[in-house]
Amino acid sequence: MMLKTALVLGLVALTPAVAMASPSCTTEPQEKWMSQDAMKAKVGELGYTIKTFQVTGNCYEIYGFTKDSKRAEVYFNPVTGDVVEAEIDG
């Protein structure tokens, strides 16, 4: 029973860290965001190839590749299209 309680408490303690994993990209409401099609076009202009495109919190996020074929996870400001955070492999 104590082990089960410890596991539950451990998971609860980790939950806020997981919820805060993505950056804060904008405070603007979604009606002010550029369309997903416009954002995908901008991502392409920046040299990324999109494998997955999604909304994460208040960001547009892609999983894909750089122009140098490196794997990339990138968060974008959905209003301006600017890169907020990027993790590039290699």
Secondary structure, DSSP 8 states (H G I E B T S, - for coil): -HHHHHHHHHHHHHHHHHHT-S-----S-GGGS--HHHHHHHHHHTT-EEEEEEEETTEEEEEEE-TTS-EEEEEE-TTT--EEEEEE--
